Amino acid sequence: MQPSNVLTMLPPALRRAIYMVYGVLSLIATATLAAFTALPQYEVPAWLVAALAALGAVAAPVGVIAASNTQVPANPQTHADTNVQHAGAGNA
């Protein structure tokens, strides 16, 4: 049996769904926290503190999965943007 990479075992569609759900939940939680902080007459609820702590704990694994699935060229000098000649360079 061949060893499997845990970070690539998830299908791309599932990884995309995880990133999207995480992003939306993070946006909602931080916007809710901002709203509670802007209104000093309200206390930040315990469920929101717990949700933000959980989202923070999940950030590292989600980031590692995303980073492990990012393709980087082996030689950055061969990137298309580096082949553009700048004014004054090359033939006169």
Residue pairs with C-beta under 8 A, 6 or more apart in sequence:
5 68
7 64
7 65
7 68
7 69
8 68
8 69
10 18
10 65
12 69
15 65
15 66
15 69
18 62
18 65
19 62
19 66
22 55
22 58
22 59
22 62
25 51
25 55
26 55
29 48
29 51
29 52
29 55
30 52
32 48
33 44
33 48
33 52
36 42
36 43
36 44
36 45
36 48
37 44
73 79
76 82
